[in-house]
């Protein structure tokens, strides 16, 4: 595992460096996604069979978009369908390699249409699971020769786009469709990943959406989303280091240093010279 620190050395650890992504870090297990390393430099794996939706929050520059790109890239490498949504930046957050292997949505109207299609797809999947007497996609794929691909919808900074009052009715429809999809796709292999610039913007989304997101990734400035934790303790533990986050799911909470998916980010962050 290649770890880089701002001292320009090729060695570092959780506390002072960042980890450059390598495709060999992909996990073979269905639904297993490697999101980074913990304070002992051990991999932190999210099981999307149990934590099927994740919400990500933090301030600008904290590493949210890099994290979501790392997750989406792993879904691509696992031959799943990936949909990347970037309404604020016209898709510029997702460079050529993402555009080559996934759908990039930059308009609210197209997002609404995609949500409608995903709800139809979700119902078809539920019917297929029922017919096969399987409770979830993981069980189905283990017991059937024909595999069901996972679908992940990664939405970068959706609430920022919702600040546009001129499309208020359209945004309300998107909220409703998104809420329905999140609640009804708990076992079907359709996953939603939502990114916020800062936690107070969560108020622009339906409460049902937030309540049904079992995974939380909090970067600096987003810790108010964490549940049943001492916020003063979190303030002491969470760091302003780019890519450092706290991850919480049903199993508890842990610190994680996310991967940088491209070496150019290391250059931009000052970790490596061009």
C-alpha positions in Angstrom: 0.0 0.0 0.0 1.5 3.3 -1.1 1.3 6.0 1.6 2.5 9.5 1.0 3.2 12.4 3.4 3.7 16.1 2.9 7.3 15.6 3.8 7.7 14.3 0.3 8.7 10.8 1.6 7.1 7.6 0.2 6.4 6.4 3.7 3.8 7.7 6.2 1.0 6.6 8.3 -2.7 7.3 9.0 -1.9 10.4 11.1 0.3 12.3 8.7 -0.2 11.0 5.2 -2.7 10.0 2.5 -3.0 6.7 0.6 -2.9 6.6 -3.2 -5.4 4.2 -4.6 -4.4 1.1 -6.5 -6.8 -1.1 -8.4 -5.4 -4.2 -6.6 -7.1 -2.9 -3.5 -10.5 -4.0 -4.9 -12.2 -6.6 -2.8 -13.5 -9.8 -4.5 -16.5 -10.2 -2.2 -19.8 -9.0 -3.7 -20.8 -5.7 -2.2 -17.5 -5.1 -0.4 -16.0 -1.7 -1.0 -12.6 -0.5 0.4 -13.0 3.1 1.5 -9.5 3.7 3.1 -7.3 2.8 6.1 -7.8 3.1 9.8 -5.4 4.4 12.5 -3.7 1.0 12.4 -3.2 1.2 8.6 -5.8 -1.6 8.2 -8.3 -1.4 5.4 -11.8 -0.2 6.2 -14.4 -2.2 4.2 -18.0 -1.2 3.8 -20.4 -4.1 3.2 -23.1 -2.7 0.9 -25.2 -5.8 1.6 -25.7 -4.4 5.1 -25.0 -0.6 4.6 -26.7 -0.2 1.3 -26.9 3.6 1.2 -24.4 6.2 2.5 -24.6 9.9 3.2 -21.4 12.0 3.0 -20.9 15.5 4.5 -18.2 18.0 5.1 -16.7 21.3 4.2 -15.4 22.3 0.8 -11.9 20.7 0.3 -12.3 18.1 3.0 -12.2 15.2 0.5 -15.9 14.3 0.0 -15.8 14.2 -3.8 -12.5 12.2 -3.9 -14.1 9.6 -1.6 -17.2 9.3 -3.7 -15.0 8.9 -6.8 -13.0 6.1 -5.1 -16.2 4.3 -4.2 -17.7 4.7 -7.7 -14.5 3.5 -9.3 -14.6 0.3 -7.4 -18.2 -0.4 -8.5 -17.0 0.2 -12.1 -14.1 -2.2 -11.6 -16.6 -4.8 -10.3 -18.6 -4.5 -13.6 -21.6 -2.8 -12.0 -23.7 0.0 -13.4 -22.6 3.4 -12.1 -24.5 6.7 -12.4 -22.6 9.9 -11.3 -24.6 13.0 -10.8 -23.0 16.5 -10.8 -25.6 19.2 -11.1 -23.5 22.1 -9.9 -20.3 21.7 -12.0 -21.7 20.4 -15.2 -20.0 17.0 -14.8 -16.5 18.5 -14.4 -16.0 16.7 -11.1 -15.9 13.4 -13.1 -13.1 13.2 -15.6 -12.7 11.2 -18.7 -12.2 7.7 -17.2 -15.6 8.1 -15.3 -17.4 9.3 -18.4 -16.0 6.3 -20.3 -17.4 3.7 -17.9 -20.5 5.3 -16.3 -23.4 7.6 -17.0 -22.7 11.2 -15.9 -25.9 13.3 -15.3 -25.7 17.1 -15.2 -29.3 18.2 -15.5 -32.2 17.9 -13.0 -34.6 16.8 -15.7 -32.5 13.8 -16.6 -31.9 13.0 -13.0 -35.7 12.9 -12.4 -36.1 10.6 -15.4 -33.3 8.3 -14.2 -35.0 8.1 -10.8 -38.2 7.0 -12.4 -36.4 4.3 -14.4 -34.6 3.1 -11.3 -37.9 2.8 -9.4 -39.2 0.6 -12.2 -35.9 -1.4 -12.2 -36.2 -1.8 -8.4 -39.6 -3.3 -8.7 -38.5 -5.8 -11.3 -35.6 -6.8 -9.0 -38.0 -7.3 -6.1 -40.2 -9.5 -8.3 -37.1 -11.5 -9.4 -35.9 -12.0 -5.8 -39.4 -13.1 -4.7 -39.6 -15.6 -7.6 -36.2 -17.0 -6.7 -37.1 -17.2 -3.0 -34.1 -15.0 -2.2 -34.2 -12.2 0.5 -31.5 -10.0 -1.1 -29.2 -9.6 -4.1 -26.2 -11.3 -2.4 -28.2 -14.4 -1.8 -29.6 -14.3 -5.4 -26.1 -14.0 -6.9 -24.8 -16.9 -4.8 -27.6 -19.2 -5.9 -28.1 -18.3 -9.6 -25.9 -18.6 -12.6 -27.3 -15.4 -14.1 -25.9 -12.6 -11.8 -27.7 -9.4 -11.0 -25.5 -6.4 -11.4 -25.5 -3.8 -8.7 -26.4 -0.2 -9.5 -25.0 2.8 -7.6 -26.3 6.3 -7.9 -23.6 8.8 -6.7 -24.9 12.3 -6.2 -22.3 15.1 -5.6 -23.6 18.1 -3.7 -27.3 17.8 -4.7 -28.5 20.2 -2.0 -26.4 22.9 -3.5 -28.3 22.6 -6.7 -31.6 22.7 -4.7 -30.8 26.3 -3.7 -32.0 27.3 -7.2 -35.5 28.6 -6.5 -36.4 28.7 -10.2 -36.7 24.9 -10.2 -38.5 24.4 -6.9 -41.2 22.1 -8.2 -38.7 20.0 -10.1 -36.6 19.6 -7.0 -39.5 18.6 -4.9 -40.3 15.8 -7.4 -36.6 14.7 -7.2 -36.8 14.6 -3.4 -39.9 12.5 -3.5 -38.5 10.0 -6.1 -35.2 9.8 -4.3 -36.9 9.2 -0.9 -39.0 6.4 -2.5 -35.9 4.8 -4.1 -33.9 4.8 -0.9 -36.7 3.3 1.2 -37.6 0.6 -1.3 -34.2 -0.6 -2.4 -32.9 -2.0 0.8 -32.2 -5.5 -0.6 -32.2 -5.1 -4.4 -28.6 -4.0 -5.1 -29.5 -0.5 -6.0 -27.4 1.9 -3.8 -27.5 5.6 -3.3 -24.6 7.8 -2.2 -25.4 11.4 -1.5 -22.7 14.1 -0.8 -23.3 17.4 1.0 -21.0 20.4 1.2 -21.9 21.0 4.9 -24.3 19.3 7.3 -26.7 22.3 7.8 -27.7 21.9 4.1 -29.3 18.5 5.0 -32.4 20.5 6.0 -33.1 20.9 2.2 -33.7 17.2 1.9 -36.7 15.2 3.1 -36.3 13.8 6.6 -37.2 10.3 5.3 -34.1 10.4 3.0 -31.7 11.1 5.9 -33.4 8.5 8.2 -33.0 5.7 5.7 -29.3 6.2 5.0 -27.7 3.6 7.3 -24.1 4.7 6.6 -22.6 8.1 7.4 -19.2 9.5 6.3 -18.4 12.7 8.0 -15.4 14.8 6.9 -14.4 18.1 8.7 -17.5 20.2 9.1 -20.1 17.4 8.7 -20.1 15.7 12.1 -23.6 16.8 13.1 -24.9 13.9 11.1 -23.4 11.4 13.4 -25.8 9.7 15.7 -25.6 9.1 19.4 -22.1 10.3 19.8 -20.4 13.0 22.0 -19.9 15.9 19.6 -17.2 17.5 21.7 -15.3 14.2 21.5 -15.8 14.2 17.7 -14.4 17.7 17.5 -11.2 16.5 19.2 -10.9 13.4 16.9 -11.9 14.6 13.5 -9.1 16.3 11.6 -8.8 19.0 8.9 -6.5 16.7 6.9 -8.0 16.2 3.5 -9.5 12.8 3.1 -9.8 12.1 6.9 -13.3 11.1 7.9 -15.4 9.4 10.6 -17.5 6.5 9.3 -20.5 5.3 11.2 -22.9 2.4 10.5 -24.8 -0.2 12.5 -21.5 -1.7 13.8 -20.2 1.6 15.3 -17.9 4.4 14.4 -14.3 4.5 13.2 -11.8 6.9 11.7 -10.7 6.4 8.1 -8.2 8.0 5.8 -9.7 7.9 2.3 -7.8 7.0 -0.9 -6.7 9.4 -3.6 -7.9 7.8 -6.8 -5.5 9.7 -9.1 -1.9 10.8 -8.6 -2.7 14.3 -9.9 -4.6 14.9 -6.6 -1.3 14.3 -4.8 0.3 17.0 -6.9 -2.6 19.4 -6.3 -2.5 18.7 -2.5 1.3 19.3 -2.4 2.2 15.7 -1.5 4.2 15.1 -4.7 6.1 17.3 -7.1 5.3 17.2 -10.8 
